[in-house]
Amino acid sequence: MLLVASQALTAGAIAANFNTARPTVSKHLQILMECELLKQEQNGREIYYHLNAKNMKAIAEFIEPFRQMWDDRFNKLESIMKEYKKNELH
Amino acid sequence: MEQKTKINAEDGKHDLTITREFDLPVDLLFRAYTEPELVEQWMGTKVLKLESKKHGSYQFETTDPKGNKHGFIGVFHDFIPNQKITRTFEMANTPFGVQLEITEFEKLTGSTSKVNMHVIYESVAQRDEVLKLPFAWGINMAHNRIEELLTTFKK
């Protein structure tokens, strides 16, 4: 993450900084993309990765994962209790 | 899309609030906090003890994907059905200290309700450490997922 903080890089350039197999690095990048922490940008034949600053700000505040944890719990609570209510009526 | 669960944690303060509106009558929302089998489902934890009354105590236990057990313990200081639960919360065997949770339940309409949690920590540093935990878990989960994916690829 620190690598792409200052400039957009290709997957190859990112991998060159790690003593890890290229497919492993690609998987890491894919997951960071899924988490919307990285964004891809096509430049000619190359794909560059750069930080998704909007989401990094939330992460920097360390609040969003905490909020998400509570949101997941409360979503579960709501669906469990709706089901509970249905069963209670029968 | 508007976020259903809202967190308000001001910089440099040792507390935070968590609010959420539910498409549930207030009594059903409150029941989700008091019946062990319901708590187990939505909190994703095992309930070892839950004495839902003033001066009662509770004990939860969660097993992480690696099989390590984590204990969560606390005491109820106030318990007003369908209105308010005041309790302490502590992660056993961790340096995070104890926190005070004041949870208020509010009826909005006959079929909707709201929860308002006020969590007070011992210090600003302690609050910020606890806030960072899910971030660290997220990284661990991402790493576990990478491991799983790679194991699948190898097969």
gemmi code that builds the backbone of each chain (N, CA, C; Angstrom):
import gemmi

chains = {
    "A": [
        ("MET", (0.836, -1.200, 0.000), (0.000, 0.000, 0.000), (0.875, 1.256, 0.000)),
        ("LEU", (1.981, 1.148, 0.754), (2.883, 2.302, 0.812), (3.483, 2.602, -0.551)),
        ("LEU", (3.742, 1.522, -1.323), (4.349, 1.685, -2.644), (3.492, 2.529, -3.571)),
        ("VAL", (2.177, 2.232, -3.569), (1.307, 2.949, -4.502), (0.801, 4.273, -3.929)),
        ("ALA", (1.214, 4.563, -2.697), (0.753, 5.816, -2.070), (1.280, 7.041, -2.817)),
        ("SER", (2.510, 6.946, -3.313), (3.101, 8.122, -3.951), (2.892, 8.134, -5.466)),
        ("GLN", (2.738, 6.952, -6.075), (2.558, 6.919, -7.526), (1.823, 5.650, -7.957)),
        ("ALA", (1.165, 5.725, -9.114), (0.490, 4.548, -9.665), (1.541, 3.598, -10.228)),
        ("LEU", (1.397, 2.303, -9.991), (2.372, 1.319, -10.451), (1.670, 0.149, -11.145)),
        ("THR", (2.416, -0.557, -12.000), (1.868, -1.767, -12.615), (2.055, -2.923, -11.636)),
        ("ALA", (1.322, -4.016, -11.880), (1.431, -5.190, -11.008), (2.871, -5.706, -11.001)),
        ("GLY", (3.524, -5.654, -12.171), (4.909, -6.124, -12.280), (5.849, -5.303, -11.414)),
        ("ALA", (5.668, -3.989, -11.453), (6.518, -3.089, -10.664), (6.277, -3.298, -9.178)),
        ("ILE", (5.024, -3.571, -8.811), (4.716, -3.815, -7.395), (5.370, -5.130, -6.962)),
        ("ALA", (5.218, -6.168, -7.810), (5.764, -7.492, -7.492), (7.281, -7.462, -7.338)),
        ("ALA", (7.940, -6.597, -8.119), (9.400, -6.504, -8.077), (9.904, -6.079, -6.706)),
        ("ASN", (9.033, -5.480, -5.914), (9.417, -5.027, -4.578), (9.252, -6.096, -3.505)),
        ("PHE", (8.677, -7.229, -3.895), (8.432, -8.271, -2.895), (9.127, -9.562, -3.280)),
        ("ASN", (9.506, -10.285, -2.251), (10.134, -11.574, -2.483), (9.039, -12.648, -2.512)),
        ("THR", (8.030, -12.399, -3.331), (6.861, -13.280, -3.374), (6.542, -13.579, -4.832)),
        ("ALA", (5.955, -14.747, -5.082), (5.616, -15.121, -6.450), (4.595, -14.144, -7.029)),
        ("ARG", (4.709, -13.895, -8.322), (3.839, -12.931, -8.992), (2.343, -13.239, -8.799)),
        ("PRO", (1.914, -14.525, -8.927), (0.477, -14.798, -8.739), (-0.009, -14.428, -7.340)),
        ("THR", (0.880, -14.578, -6.333), (0.505, -14.213, -4.960), (0.253, -12.713, -4.889)),
        ("VAL", (1.156, -11.947, -5.490), (0.998, -10.483, -5.505), (-0.299, -10.109, -6.230)),
        ("SER", (-0.568, -10.786, -7.351), (-1.799, -10.504, -8.109), (-3.031, -10.747, -7.261)),
        ("LYS", (-2.979, -11.834, -6.474), (-4.120, -12.157, -5.597), (-4.310, -11.073, -4.537)),
        ("HIS", (-3.195, -10.630, -3.959), (-3.255, -9.550, -2.963), (-3.903, -8.310, -3.586)),
        ("LEU", (-3.472, -7.992, -4.800), (-3.995, -6.805, -5.483), (-5.487, -6.961, -5.748)),
        ("GLN", (-5.861, -8.178, -6.169), (-7.270, -8.441, -6.471), (-8.135, -8.207, -5.229)),
        ("ILE", (-7.644, -8.684, -4.072), (-8.410, -8.532, -2.831), (-8.479, -7.067, -2.393)),
        ("LEU", (-7.370, -6.352, -2.563), (-7.381, -4.918, -2.226), (-8.339, -4.157, -3.149)),
        ("MET", (-8.458, -4.659, -4.401), (-9.416, -4.067, -5.348), (-10.839, -4.340, -4.878)),
        ("GLU", (-11.085, -5.592, -4.445), (-12.420, -5.965, -3.962), (-12.816, -5.120, -2.759)),
        ("CYS", (-11.829, -4.808, -1.938), (-12.094, -3.980, -0.753), (-12.180, -2.500, -1.130)),
        ("GLU", (-12.011, -2.232, -2.415), (-12.052, -0.867, -2.945), (-10.994, 0.051, -2.332)),
        ("LEU", (-9.846, -0.556, -1.990), (-8.738, 0.241, -1.459), (-7.802, 0.645, -2.593)),
        ("LEU", (-7.844, -0.143, -3.685), (-7.035, 0.166, -4.862), (-7.957, 0.377, -6.056)),
        ("LYS", (-7.471, 1.184, -6.996), (-8.215, 1.373, -8.250), (-7.289, 1.039, -9.414)),
        ("GLN", (-7.876, 0.516, -10.488), (-7.095, 0.202, -11.682), (-7.291, 1.305, -12.719)),
        ("GLU", (-6.228, 1.527, -13.483), (-6.337, 2.501, -14.568), (-5.551, 1.967, -15.762)),
        ("GLN", (-6.218, 1.886, -16.900), (-5.574, 1.376, -18.110), (-4.774, 2.511, -18.749)),
        ("ASN", (-3.503, 2.221, -19.065), (-2.683, 3.217, -19.748), (-1.938, 2.484, -20.857)),
        ("GLY", (-2.493, 2.574, -22.073), (-1.929, 1.802, -23.171), (-2.139, 0.328, -22.899)),
        ("ARG", (-1.045, -0.453, -22.930), (-1.182, -1.896, -22.693), (-1.062, -2.237, -21.217)),
        ("GLU", (-0.629, -1.270, -20.438), (-0.383, -1.541, -19.014), (-1.574, -1.152, -18.141)),
        ("ILE", (-1.719, -1.905, -17.061), (-2.719, -1.524, -16.063), (-1.970, -1.012, -14.838)),
        ("TYR", (-2.311, 0.189, -14.437), (-1.676, 0.791, -13.257), (-2.621, 0.722, -12.057)),
        ("TYR", (-2.007, 0.489, -10.900), (-2.793, 0.469, -9.664), (-2.502, 1.737, -8.875)),
        ("HIS", (-3.537, 2.343, -8.365), (-3.304, 3.459, -7.451), (-4.308, 3.451, -6.309)),
        ("LEU", (-4.000, 4.214, -5.279), (-4.819, 4.225, -4.074), (-6.183, 4.832, -4.337)),
        ("ASN", (-7.202, 4.203, -3.774), (-8.533, 4.775, -3.807), (-8.635, 5.689, -2.588)),
        ("ALA", (-8.244, 6.941, -2.783), (-8.057, 7.867, -1.658), (-9.309, 8.034, -0.807)),
        ("LYS", (-10.460, 7.998, -1.456), (-11.717, 8.210, -0.734), (-11.871, 7.158, 0.373)),
        ("ASN", (-11.617, 5.893, -0.010), (-11.774, 4.828, 0.975), (-10.603, 4.760, 1.945)),
        ("MET", (-9.422, 5.156, 1.476), (-8.263, 5.144, 2.367), (-8.464, 6.117, 3.523)),
        ("LYS", (-9.185, 7.195, 3.253), (-9.419, 8.182, 4.295), (-10.209, 7.525, 5.431)),
        ("ALA", (-11.255, 6.778, 5.043), (-12.077, 6.098, 6.055), (-11.228, 5.097, 6.829)),
        ("ILE", (-10.385, 4.365, 6.098), (-9.529, 3.374, 6.740), (-8.553, 4.074, 7.679)),
        ("ALA", (-8.028, 5.224, 7.201), (-7.062, 5.954, 8.010), (-7.692, 6.333, 9.342)),
        ("GLU", (-8.980, 6.589, 9.316), (-9.663, 6.930, 10.562), (-10.017, 5.679, 11.355)),
        ("PHE", (-9.814, 4.546, 10.763), (-10.024, 3.245, 11.406), (-11.452, 3.020, 11.887)),
        ("ILE", (-12.341, 3.809, 11.348), (-13.714, 3.682, 11.841), (-14.553, 2.782, 10.949)),
        ("GLU", (-14.295, 2.832, 9.642), (-15.161, 2.111, 8.722), (-15.231, 0.601, 8.995)),
        ("PRO", (-14.107, -0.099, 9.217), (-14.233, -1.544, 9.499), (-15.026, -1.811, 10.781)),
        ("PHE", (-14.864, -0.927, 11.754), (-15.595, -1.037, 13.020), (-17.093, -0.843, 12.765)),
        ("ARG", (-17.417, 0.162, 11.946), (-18.819, 0.427, 11.593), (-19.410, -0.762, 10.839)),
        ("GLN", (-18.607, -1.273, 9.898), (-19.053, -2.402, 9.087), (-19.344, -3.620, 9.966)),
        ("MET", (-18.492, -3.835, 10.970), (-18.679, -4.963, 11.890), (-20.032, -4.853, 12.594)),
        ("TRP", (-20.346, -3.642, 13.095), (-21.625, -3.432, 13.773), (-22.783, -3.500, 12.790)),
        ("ASP", (-22.574, -2.999, 11.584), (-23.630, -3.044, 10.573), (-23.980, -4.491, 10.236)),
        ("ASP", (-22.947, -5.327, 10.088), (-23.170, -6.752, 9.801), (-23.954, -7.404, 10.933)),
        ("ARG", (-23.538, -7.114, 12.170), (-24.220, -7.686, 13.339), (-25.682, -7.264, 13.374)),
        ("PHE", (-25.910, -5.963, 13.177), (-27.277, -5.452, 13.254), (-28.139, -5.963, 12.099)),
        ("ASN", (-27.545, -6.130, 10.920), (-28.297, -6.708, 9.798), (-28.749, -8.108, 10.150)),
        ("LYS", (-27.831, -8.847, 10.774), (-28.126, -10.216, 11.183), (-29.241, -10.207, 12.227)),
        ("LEU", (-29.101, -9.319, 13.209), (-30.109, -9.204, 14.277), (-31.487, -8.982, 13.642)),
        ("GLU", (-31.545, -8.044, 12.687), (-32.827, -7.698, 12.065), (-33.433, -8.899, 11.342)),
        ("SER", (-32.625, -9.617, 10.579), (-33.191, -10.743, 9.825), (-33.570, -11.904, 10.755)),
        ("ILE", (-32.769, -12.136, 11.800), (-33.079, -13.207, 12.753), (-34.396, -12.906, 13.479)),
        ("MET", (-34.576, -11.650, 13.877), (-35.774, -11.300, 14.634), (-37.021, -11.271, 13.747)),
        ("LYS", (-36.859, -10.978, 12.468), (-38.008, -11.020, 11.544), (-38.480, -12.469, 11.394)),
        ("GLU", (-37.501, -13.364, 11.304), (-37.785, -14.791, 11.193), (-38.445, -15.291, 12.484)),
        ("TYR", (-37.914, -14.823, 13.600), (-38.391, -15.187, 14.934), (-39.859, -14.784, 15.093)),
        ("LYS", (-40.171, -13.591, 14.604), (-41.527, -13.063, 14.689), (-42.488, -13.917, 13.861)),
        ("LYS", (-42.031, -14.302, 12.665), (-42.844, -15.139, 11.780), (-43.182, -16.458, 12.466)),
        ("ASN", (-42.143, -17.080, 13.055), (-42.332, -18.381, 13.713), (-43.241, -18.264, 14.927)),
        ("GLU", (-43.148, -17.119, 15.581), (-43.943, -16.891, 16.785), (-45.431, -16.809, 16.433)),
        ("LEU", (-45.730, -16.251, 15.256), (-47.118, -16.076, 14.837), (-47.779, -17.395, 14.458)),
        ("HIS", (-46.936, -18.359, 14.014), (-47.504, -19.637, 13.568), (-47.908, -20.524, 14.723)),
    ],
    "B": [
        ("MET", (-26.198, 5.157, -1.243), (-27.122, 4.558, -0.276), (-26.759, 5.003, 1.139)),
        ("GLU", (-27.763, 5.355, 1.901), (-27.493, 5.799, 3.270), (-27.090, 4.614, 4.137)),
        ("GLN", (-26.097, 4.856, 4.975), (-25.629, 3.780, 5.839), (-26.581, 3.639, 7.019)),
        ("LYS", (-26.959, 2.391, 7.280), (-27.941, 2.150, 8.347), (-27.323, 2.330, 9.724)),
        ("THR", (-26.109, 1.825, 9.890), (-25.444, 1.924, 11.189), (-24.498, 3.114, 11.166)),
        ("LYS", (-24.670, 4.004, 12.125), (-23.825, 5.209, 12.144), (-22.942, 5.208, 13.390)),
        ("ILE", (-21.698, 5.611, 13.181), (-20.750, 5.707, 14.290), (-20.345, 7.171, 14.414)),
        ("ASN", (-20.340, 7.662, 15.613), (-19.823, 9.009, 15.822), (-18.679, 8.922, 16.836)),
        ("ALA", (-17.466, 9.099, 16.346), (-16.294, 9.029, 17.225), (-15.436, 10.257, 16.955)),
        ("GLU", (-15.581, 11.251, 17.798), (-14.821, 12.489, 17.587), (-13.363, 12.304, 17.970)),
        ("ASP", (-12.503, 13.004, 17.245), (-11.063, 12.952, 17.521), (-10.763, 13.379, 18.948)),
        ("GLY", (-9.883, 12.643, 19.596), (-9.412, 13.058, 20.907), (-10.382, 12.835, 22.057)),
        ("LYS", (-11.482, 12.094, 21.782), (-12.437, 11.813, 22.866), (-12.342, 10.338, 23.249)),
        ("HIS", (-12.759, 10.023, 24.474), (-12.646, 8.625, 24.891), (-13.995, 7.916, 24.890)),
        ("ASP", (-14.893, 8.361, 24.008), (-16.167, 7.660, 23.872), (-16.594, 7.658, 22.410)),
        ("LEU", (-17.674, 6.952, 22.113), (-18.249, 6.971, 20.774), (-19.712, 6.569, 20.872)),
        ("THR", (-20.478, 6.865, 19.826), (-21.866, 6.402, 19.794), (-22.101, 5.580, 18.531)),
        ("ILE", (-22.960, 4.578, 18.675), (-23.361, 3.735, 17.556), (-24.889, 3.807, 17.501)),
        ("THR", (-25.441, 4.223, 16.360), (-26.901, 4.283, 16.257), (-27.380, 3.491, 15.048)),
        ("ARG", (-28.578, 2.971, 15.191), (-29.139, 2.165, 14.102), (-30.653, 2.074, 14.257)),
        ("GLU", (-31.342, 2.218, 13.130), (-32.803, 2.056, 13.145), (-33.143, 0.666, 12.625)),
        ("PHE", (-34.161, 0.055, 13.234), (-34.550, -1.303, 12.861), (-35.994, -1.355, 12.394)),
        ("ASP", (-36.212, -2.266, 11.467), (-37.550, -2.525, 10.971), (-38.173, -3.597, 11.883)),
        ("LEU", (-38.156, -3.320, 13.180), (-38.637, -4.270, 14.195), (-39.298, -3.483, 15.327)),
        ("PRO", (-40.365, -4.054, 15.927), (-40.916, -3.397, 17.116), (-39.875, -3.419, 18.242)),
        ("VAL", (-39.925, -2.453, 19.134), (-38.883, -2.321, 20.149), (-38.762, -3.561, 21.046)),
        ("ASP", (-39.894, -4.243, 21.333), (-39.798, -5.411, 22.223), (-39.017, -6.551, 21.570)),
        ("LEU", (-39.165, -6.689, 20.239), (-38.408, -7.738, 19.542), (-36.916, -7.387, 19.497)),
        ("LEU", (-36.645, -6.101, 19.284), (-35.254, -5.645, 19.262), (-34.609, -5.930, 20.627)),
        ("PHE", (-35.340, -5.625, 21.694), (-34.805, -5.816, 23.038), (-34.583, -7.299, 23.333)),
        ("ARG", (-35.517, -8.134, 22.846), (-35.396, -9.576, 23.090), (-34.108, -10.143, 22.476)),
        ("ALA", (-33.689, -9.560, 21.358), (-32.457, -10.018, 20.696), (-31.237, -9.841, 21.603)),
        ("TYR", (-31.365, -8.966, 22.614), (-30.256, -8.709, 23.538), (-30.319, -9.584, 24.789)),
        ("THR", (-31.476, -10.220, 25.021), (-31.650, -10.881, 26.315), (-31.739, -12.397, 26.248)),
        ("GLU", (-32.080, -12.957, 25.085), (-32.189, -14.413, 24.997), (-30.901, -14.993, 24.435)),
        ("PRO", (-30.260, -15.881, 25.224), (-28.936, -16.391, 24.840), (-28.859, -16.941, 23.419)),
        ("GLU", (-29.876, -17.719, 23.002), (-29.775, -18.331, 21.667), (-29.855, -17.277, 20.560)),
        ("LEU", (-30.540, -16.148, 20.836), (-30.613, -15.070, 19.845), (-29.300, -14.276, 19.818)),
        ("VAL", (-28.767, -14.010, 21.009), (-27.481, -13.293, 21.099), (-26.407, -14.084, 20.356)),
        ("GLU", (-26.423, -15.401, 20.558), (-25.425, -16.259, 19.901), (-25.475, -16.099, 18.388)),
        ("GLN", (-26.702, -16.011, 17.854), (-26.832, -15.936, 16.399), (-26.345, -14.617, 15.825)),
        ("TRP", (-26.773, -13.509, 16.405), (-26.403, -12.242, 15.738), (-25.030, -11.727, 16.152)),
        ("MET", (-24.556, -12.111, 17.344), (-23.224, -11.670, 17.761), (-22.154, -12.655, 17.291)),
        ("GLY", (-22.585, -13.822, 16.809), (-21.621, -14.824, 16.338), (-20.712, -15.297, 17.456)),
        ("THR", (-21.304, -15.516, 18.626), (-20.500, -15.933, 19.778), (-21.241, -17.004, 20.565)),
        ("LYS", (-20.519, -17.696, 21.434), (-21.151, -18.681, 22.295), (-21.481, -17.969, 23.610)),
        ("VAL", (-22.703, -18.138, 24.099), (-23.079, -17.492, 25.355), (-22.928, -18.500, 26.495)),
        ("LEU", (-21.964, -18.250, 27.370), (-21.737, -19.163, 28.494), (-22.625, -18.777, 29.673)),
        ("LYS", (-22.857, -17.470, 29.788), (-23.694, -16.989, 30.886), (-24.333, -15.664, 30.471)),
        ("LEU", (-25.624, -15.502, 30.761), (-26.289, -14.239, 30.456), (-27.403, -14.007, 31.473)),
        ("GLU", (-27.073, -13.282, 32.522), (-28.057, -12.971, 33.566), (-28.608, -11.581, 33.269)),
        ("SER", (-29.673, -11.551, 32.459), (-30.218, -10.268, 32.012), (-31.024, -9.591, 33.117)),
        ("LYS", (-30.328, -9.018, 34.072), (-30.982, -8.299, 35.180), (-29.963, -7.371, 35.829)),
        ("LYS", (-30.464, -6.409, 36.607), (-29.594, -5.476, 37.319), (-28.612, -6.276, 38.193)),
        ("HIS", (-27.340, -5.963, 38.082), (-26.254, -6.613, 38.813), (-25.992, -8.055, 38.387)),
        ("GLY", (-26.608, -8.481, 37.302), (-26.294, -9.791, 36.739), (-25.005, -9.697, 35.938)),
        ("SER", (-24.468, -10.838, 35.526), (-23.248, -10.784, 34.718), (-23.403, -11.635, 33.462)),
        ("TYR", (-22.462, -11.481, 32.567), (-22.514, -12.285, 31.343), (-21.111, -12.709, 30.945)),
        ("GLN", (-21.070, -13.766, 30.164), (-19.793, -14.304, 29.699), (-20.006, -14.915, 28.317)),
        ("PHE", (-19.293, -14.392, 27.329), (-19.373, -14.921, 25.966), (-18.014, -15.533, 25.602)),
        ("GLU", (-18.051, -16.437, 24.651), (-16.780, -17.012, 24.179), (-16.847, -17.199, 22.668)),
        ("THR", (-15.846, -16.673, 21.992), (-15.785, -16.758, 20.529), (-14.548, -17.551, 20.127)),
        ("THR", (-14.719, -18.420, 19.156), (-13.584, -19.186, 18.653), (-13.208, -18.636, 17.286)),
        ("ASP", (-11.962, -18.223, 17.130), (-11.546, -17.660, 15.837), (-11.236, -18.785, 14.838)),
        ("PRO", (-11.022, -18.421, 13.547), (-10.805, -19.474, 12.537), (-9.615, -20.389, 12.854)),
        ("LYS", (-8.682, -19.901, 13.695), (-7.531, -20.737, 14.034), (-7.795, -21.628, 15.252)),
        ("GLY", (-9.001, -21.508, 15.818), (-9.357, -22.350, 16.958), (-9.045, -21.726, 18.310)),
        ("ASN", (-8.527, -20.489, 18.314), (-8.247, -19.826, 19.594), (-9.555, -19.293, 20.195)),
        ("LYS", (-9.671, -19.457, 21.506), (-10.887, -18.983, 22.172), (-10.669, -17.595, 22.786)),
        ("HIS", (-11.658, -16.718, 22.620), (-11.587, -15.367, 23.179), (-12.793, -15.147, 24.079)),
        ("GLY", (-12.536, -14.695, 25.304), (-13.619, -14.484, 26.257), (-14.035, -13.019, 26.329)),
        ("PHE", (-15.331, -12.805, 26.495), (-15.878, -11.456, 26.666), (-16.749, -11.473, 27.912)),
        ("ILE", (-16.441, -10.593, 28.844), (-17.144, -10.634, 30.124), (-17.630, -9.248, 30.543)),
        ("GLY", (-18.622, -9.222, 31.402), (-19.112, -7.941, 31.893), (-20.228, -8.105, 32.904)),
        ("VAL", (-20.657, -6.959, 33.444), (-21.686, -6.927, 34.484), (-22.765, -5.917, 34.084)),
        ("PHE", (-24.021, -6.271, 34.349), (-25.125, -5.338, 34.093), (-25.279, -4.399, 35.284)),
        ("HIS", (-25.264, -3.117, 35.001), (-25.462, -2.139, 36.080), (-26.888, -1.640, 36.121)),
        ("ASP", (-27.527, -1.685, 34.955), (-28.911, -1.268, 34.884), (-29.600, -2.091, 33.803)),
        ("PHE", (-30.835, -2.446, 34.053), (-31.560, -3.276, 33.086), (-33.035, -2.896, 33.128)),
        ("ILE", (-33.476, -2.087, 32.163), (-34.879, -1.653, 32.104), (-35.464, -2.197, 30.797)),
        ("PRO", (-36.323, -3.244, 30.893), (-36.848, -3.883, 29.678), (-37.394, -2.888, 28.659)),
        ("ASN", (-37.008, -3.125, 27.415), (-37.445, -2.321, 26.253), (-36.975, -0.861, 26.291)),
        ("GLN", (-36.104, -0.532, 27.247), (-35.636, 0.853, 27.331), (-34.124, 1.000, 27.389)),
        ("LYS", (-33.508, 0.298, 28.323), (-32.094, 0.601, 28.556), (-31.316, -0.568, 29.176)),
        ("ILE", (-30.079, -0.749, 28.692), (-29.158, -1.700, 29.311), (-27.843, -0.949, 29.540)),
        ("THR", (-27.377, -0.928, 30.778), (-26.061, -0.348, 31.067), (-25.186, -1.490, 31.547)),
        ("ARG", (-24.086, -1.730, 30.852), (-23.223, -2.842, 31.236), (-21.755, -2.524, 30.970)),
        ("THR", (-20.888, -3.256, 31.644), (-19.463, -3.157, 31.336), (-19.148, -4.230, 30.305)),
        ("PHE", (-18.065, -4.042, 29.587), (-17.633, -5.007, 28.573), (-16.115, -5.067, 28.612)),
        ("GLU", (-15.604, -6.276, 28.647), (-14.160, -6.448, 28.730), (-13.730, -7.665, 27.922)),
        ("MET", (-12.654, -7.532, 27.173), (-12.095, -8.670, 26.460), (-11.098, -9.332, 27.398)),
        ("ALA", (-11.412, -10.553, 27.801), (-10.572, -11.245, 28.782), (-9.150, -11.447, 28.252)),
        ("ASN", (-8.188, -11.346, 29.138), (-6.771, -11.577, 28.810), (-6.228, -10.694, 27.690)),
        ("THR", (-6.729, -9.466, 27.611), (-6.169, -8.522, 26.649), (-5.848, -7.231, 27.408)),
        ("PRO", (-5.015, -6.381, 26.842), (-4.680, -5.129, 27.548), (-5.682, -4.010, 27.273)),
        ("PHE", (-6.835, -4.342, 26.687), (-7.740, -3.273, 26.254), (-8.560, -2.631, 27.374)),
        ("GLY", (-8.530, -3.211, 28.561), (-9.253, -2.607, 29.678), (-10.751, -2.813, 29.575)),
        ("VAL", (-11.467, -2.092, 30.415), (-12.917, -2.255, 30.469), (-13.588, -1.052, 29.812)),
        ("GLN", (-14.749, -1.286, 29.220), (-15.509, -0.175, 28.665), (-16.934, -0.208, 29.222)),
        ("LEU", (-17.566, 0.952, 29.263), (-18.935, 1.059, 29.756), (-19.857, 1.264, 28.557)),
        ("GLU", (-20.869, 0.414, 28.458), (-21.804, 0.506, 27.330), (-23.202, 0.869, 27.827)),
        ("ILE", (-23.711, 2.007, 27.372), (-25.070, 2.424, 27.733), (-25.900, 2.302, 26.457)),
        ("THR", (-26.776, 1.301, 26.431), (-27.566, 1.043, 25.235), (-29.018, 1.421, 25.481)),
        ("GLU", (-29.514, 2.366, 24.690), (-30.902, 2.790, 24.846), (-31.730, 2.311, 23.665)),
        ("PHE", (-32.929, 1.829, 23.981), (-33.847, 1.299, 22.975), (-35.022, 2.261, 22.870)),
        ("GLU", (-35.356, 2.623, 21.647), (-36.388, 3.632, 21.448), (-37.435, 3.139, 20.468)),
        ("LYS", (-38.699, 3.289, 20.844), (-39.790, 2.931, 19.943), (-39.989, 4.088, 18.964)),
        ("LEU", (-39.979, 3.808, 17.660), (-40.224, 4.864, 16.677), (-41.683, 4.824, 16.247)),
        ("THR", (-42.096, 3.653, 15.730), (-43.514, 3.418, 15.421), (-43.841, 2.032, 15.994)),
        ("GLY", (-45.033, 1.531, 15.724), (-45.399, 0.208, 16.227), (-44.519, -0.901, 15.654)),
        ("SER", (-43.910, -0.626, 14.503), (-43.125, -1.692, 13.870), (-41.662, -1.294, 13.613)),
        ("THR", (-41.257, -0.122, 14.097), (-39.857, 0.278, 13.928), (-39.284, 0.778, 15.260)),
        ("SER", (-37.969, 0.688, 15.356), (-37.317, 1.084, 16.613), (-35.886, 1.530, 16.330)),
        ("LYS", (-35.240, 2.004, 17.369), (-33.891, 2.538, 17.212), (-33.036, 2.135, 18.410)),
        ("VAL", (-31.770, 1.849, 18.144), (-30.858, 1.573, 19.235), (-29.781, 2.654, 19.245)),
        ("ASN", (-29.424, 3.097, 20.432), (-28.401, 4.122, 20.579), (-27.404, 3.641, 21.640)),
        ("MET", (-26.208, 3.301, 21.186), (-25.179, 2.792, 22.104), (-24.179, 3.889, 22.401)),
        ("HIS", (-23.954, 4.157, 23.664), (-22.907, 5.107, 24.041), (-21.818, 4.286, 24.732)),
        ("VAL", (-20.635, 4.250, 24.141), (-19.552, 3.432, 24.685), (-18.459, 4.351, 25.215)),
        ("ILE", (-18.124, 4.157, 26.495), (-17.113, 5.008, 27.131), (-15.895, 4.155, 27.486)),
        ("TYR", (-14.742, 4.591, 27.053), (-13.484, 3.856, 27.272), (-12.672, 4.547, 28.361)),
        ("GLU", (-11.645, 3.840, 28.841), (-10.822, 4.408, 29.915), (-10.004, 5.605, 29.430)),
        ("SER", (-9.608, 5.570, 28.157), (-8.784, 6.659, 27.626), (-8.993, 6.781, 26.116)),
        ("VAL", (-8.506, 7.867, 25.555), (-8.577, 8.084, 24.106), (-7.798, 6.973, 23.393)),
        ("ALA", (-6.621, 6.647, 23.944), (-5.767, 5.619, 23.332), (-6.482, 4.271, 23.308)),
        ("GLN", (-7.160, 3.965, 24.411), (-7.857, 2.678, 24.489), (-8.984, 2.629, 23.451)),
        ("ARG", (-9.738, 3.723, 23.334), (-10.825, 3.748, 22.339), (-10.259, 3.535, 20.934)),
        ("ASP", (-9.169, 4.237, 20.630), (-8.606, 4.129, 19.286), (-8.061, 2.733, 19.001)),
        ("GLU", (-7.504, 2.086, 20.022), (-7.008, 0.710, 19.850), (-8.160, -0.232, 19.524)),
        ("VAL", (-9.261, -0.079, 20.268), (-10.422, -0.947, 20.042), (-11.015, -0.688, 18.655)),
        ("LEU", (-11.027, 0.573, 18.239), (-11.536, 0.917, 16.907), (-10.720, 0.266, 15.800)),
        ("LYS", (-9.442, 0.103, 16.066), (-8.543, -0.457, 15.042), (-8.684, -1.973, 14.904)),
        ("LEU", (-9.249, -2.644, 15.921), (-9.291, -4.109, 15.903), (-9.935, -4.708, 14.648)),
        ("PRO", (-11.158, -4.259, 14.277), (-11.762, -4.869, 13.090), (-10.928, -4.640, 11.833)),
        ("PHE", (-10.177, -3.544, 11.802), (-9.290, -3.262, 10.664), (-8.217, -4.363, 10.605)),
        ("ALA", (-7.648, -4.674, 11.777), (-6.625, -5.728, 11.847), (-7.232, -7.080, 11.495)),
        ("TRP", (-8.447, -7.347, 11.993), (-9.107, -8.618, 11.669), (-9.351, -8.707, 10.177)),
        ("GLY", (-9.744, -7.567, 9.558), (-10.008, -7.532, 8.122), (-8.772, -7.941, 7.336)),
        ("ILE", (-7.619, -7.423, 7.763), (-6.349, -7.762, 7.100), (-6.082, -9.255, 7.269)),
        ("ASN", (-6.292, -9.760, 8.495), (-6.079, -11.191, 8.737), (-7.005, -12.037, 7.883)),
        ("MET", (-8.270, -11.592, 7.789), (-9.230, -12.349, 6.995), (-8.831, -12.344, 5.531)),
        ("ALA", (-8.344, -11.187, 5.058), (-7.896, -11.098, 3.671), (-6.739, -12.069, 3.448)),
        ("HIS", (-5.826, -12.123, 4.422), (-4.690, -13.044, 4.312), (-5.156, -14.492, 4.326)),
        ("ASN", (-6.128, -14.792, 5.202), (-6.667, -16.154, 5.245), (-7.315, -16.514, 3.923)),
        ("ARG", (-8.012, -15.512, 3.342), (-8.678, -15.761, 2.053), (-7.640, -16.035, 0.972)),
        ("ILE", (-6.532, -15.296, 1.029), (-5.465, -15.496, 0.047), (-4.932, -16.925, 0.181)),
        ("GLU", (-4.723, -17.325, 1.450), (-4.234, -18.691, 1.695), (-5.198, -19.725, 1.137)),
        ("GLU", (-6.499, -19.500, 1.410), (-7.518, -20.433, 0.921), (-7.499, -20.500, -0.601)),
        ("LEU", (-7.450, -19.317, -1.227), (-7.464, -19.263, -2.686), (-6.262, -19.996, -3.261)),
        ("LEU", (-5.102, -19.749, -2.640), (-3.878, -20.371, -3.148), (-3.919, -21.871, -2.950)),
        ("THR", (-4.493, -22.320, -1.823), (-4.602, -23.757, -1.569), (-5.502, -24.378, -2.635)),
        ("THR", (-6.580, -23.664, -2.982), (-7.506, -24.172, -3.995), (-6.794, -24.260, -5.344)),
        ("PHE", (-5.978, -23.249, -5.646), (-5.269, -23.237, -6.925), (-4.306, -24.418, -7.047)),
        ("LYS", (-3.719, -24.752, -5.899), (-2.706, -25.818, -5.907), (-3.312, -27.186, -6.194)),
        ("LYS", (-4.609, -27.333, -5.839), (-5.270, -28.645, -5.987), (-5.447, -29.008, -7.446)),
    ],
}
model = gemmi.Model(1)
for chain_id, residues in chains.items():
    chain = gemmi.Chain(chain_id)
    for i, (resn, *xyz) in enumerate(residues, 1):
        res = gemmi.Residue()
        res.name, res.seqid = resn, gemmi.SeqId(i, " ")
        for name, pos in zip(("N", "CA", "C"), xyz):
            atom = gemmi.Atom()
            atom.name, atom.element = name, gemmi.Element(name[0])
            atom.pos, atom.b_iso = gemmi.Position(*pos), 0.0
            res.add_atom(atom)
        chain.add_residue(res)
    model.add_chain(chain)
structure = gemmi.Structure()
structure.add_model(model)
structure.setup_entities()
